[in-house]
């Protein structure tokens, strides 16, 4: 059985050329104080800043190859 500490650990996967995948649910806070919440089991966070839904990924990184 996992310890309470292990249950709190979130897995983060950096996708080369793509988003950062975070096991959810998550709350993202930007530098301007904006808060975005997602209850999804995996959340794609934009790493390229091209997303129209930033800080969430909308796959805009795929258009530029």
N, C-alpha and C positions, 0 to 999 in steps of 0.2 A: 504494500500500500504506500503511495507517495506521501512524503511529508508535506505539511502545509506550505513550506517554502518552495518545494518543487511544483506545487499546484499553481503558484503565483508566477512562474516563469513563462514568458511569452517567447515563441520561436519567431525569429526574424530572418527572412531569406532575401538576399540581394540578387536580383536577376540581372545578369550582364546585359546592358543595353535596354533594360526595361525597368519595371517598378521595383519597389521594396515591398515584399509580402510580409504581413504581420498577422499572426494568429489573433483573431478578435474574440470578443468585442473590444473595441478600442475607442479612446477619446484622443483626438489630435488637437494640439494647441499651437497656433502659429505665433510668430513674433509680434503680430499686431493685436493679439488677444482673442482672435477668432477661434471658436471651438467647433470642431466637427466630430460627431459621434457616429459610430457604425456598430451595429449588432451582428454583422456578418461573421461567419466563422473564420474567414481569411479576408483581409483588407489589403488592396493594392494601393500603396502610397506612391505618388508621382515623384520620380527622382530627376526628371529632366526639365520640369517647370513648363512644359508645353501644354499640359492638360487644361481644358476649359473648366474642369471641375476641381482644380488644384485646391487642396493637397491630395485629393483622390485621383487615381490614374483613370484616364479615359482612352487609353491606347494611342494617344497622339504621337508617342515615340516611334510607332511603326511607320508613320507617313514619311519619315526622314531617314533614308537609307543611303 
